[in-house]
Amino acid sequence: MSEPELKRIIEAVLFSADEPLSLKQLQGLFAEDSGPDREAIRAALDEIASDCEGRSIELREVASGWRFQVREQYGQWVARLWEEKPARYSRATLETLALIAYRQPITRGEIEEVRGVSVSSQIIKSLMERDWIKVVGHRDVPGKPALYATTRAFLDYFNLKSLQDLPPLSELRDIDAINAELELEAPGGEGREAPEEQPLEEAGQEGAEAEAEAEAEAEAEAAEAPVGEETGPAGGMPAGAEATETAEEESAPLTAER
């Protein structure tokens, strides 16, 4: 197979693919005994990338492989094809994502210690739905909190080949300005931001107040219960009060993993 023909085949395949293709995937398109080797395929990719110089599209290598994409300076024009303006993630979501990216693997509790506020479950859920983060293990401490790390999809979205391509922390600009430039779209087109976060001390205080209130209600119900009414293990607590107290504890605002 001639080099020009190989170049045209790879170009056609990449234009048709809906995701980046690796060298292994490209090589798998050809017969094993007569197909081009990896060096020939990479040389063809380099030529295609050179041909894109000065054009509005580029051939870009990311974590998952190679793909064609619109150059950044023309993104605003392409975005006009869609009438709806993409929703933007909250500052809290971007800060959480940045901590996971730069300090992975990291637990939810460790993120809270750095930020000084409780991390909403919705933030973690939205990042996992977008396939930007995943659970890679559990910290060997009491409670076995989950360890979070970024994914290949995260690298692909931000045009990174590896984590080494992340900009130094000293070069990071204001998080709100980054959000405005990226115009990050929430999964499912949802534009709702996560609930307002609470400082860890306030969240813990409210949890204690909720627990005390549940205990007071249980004691009041026990005092009003008629003689002979079924009671729970505590003797003076009506059956079901213990479950109510547990449910109140589980619904306390502070849900940080430790």
DAFEN-V125939 format. One record per backbone hydrogen bond with DSSP energy under -0.5 kcal/mol. NH is the residue of the N-H (numbers start at 1). CO is the residue of the C=O. If there is no record, write none. Layout:
BEGIN
NH;CO, NH;CO
END
This chain:
BEGIN
6;2, 7;3, 8;4, 9;5, 10;6, 11;7, 12;8, 13;9, 14;10, 15;11, 16;12, 17;13, 21;66, 26;22, 27;23, 28;24, 29;26, 30;27, 35;31, 41;37, 42;38, 43;39, 44;40, 45;41, 46;42, 47;43, 48;44, 49;45, 50;46, 51;47, 52;48, 53;50, 55;52, 58;69, 60;58, 60;67, 62;60, 62;65, 63;160, 65;62, 66;21, 67;60, 69;58, 71;56, 74;71, 75;72, 77;74, 78;74, 79;75, 80;77, 81;78, 82;79, 83;81, 94;90, 95;91, 96;92, 97;93, 98;94, 99;95, 100;96, 101;97, 102;98, 103;99, 104;100, 105;148, 106;148, 108;146, 111;107, 112;108, 113;109, 114;110, 115;111, 116;112, 118;198, 120;118, 123;120, 124;120, 125;121, 126;122, 127;123, 128;124, 129;125, 130;126, 131;128, 132;127, 133;127, 134;149, 136;134, 136;147, 137;147, 139;145, 141;139, 144;141, 147;137, 148;106, 149;134, 151;132, 155;151, 156;152, 157;153, 158;154, 159;156, 160;155, 165;162, 166;163, 171;168, 172;168, 172;169, 178;174, 179;175, 180;176, 181;177, 182;178, 183;179, 184;179, 189;186, 190;187, 200;116, 203;199, 204;200, 205;201, 206;202, 207;203, 208;204, 209;205, 210;206, 211;207, 212;208, 213;209, 214;210, 215;211, 216;212, 217;213, 218;214, 219;215, 220;216, 221;217, 222;218, 223;219, 224;220, 225;221, 229;226, 232;237, 235;232, 236;234, 238;236, 239;230, 241;238, 244;240, 245;241, 246;242, 247;243, 248;244, 249;245, 250;246, 251;247, 252;249, 254;203, 255;253
END
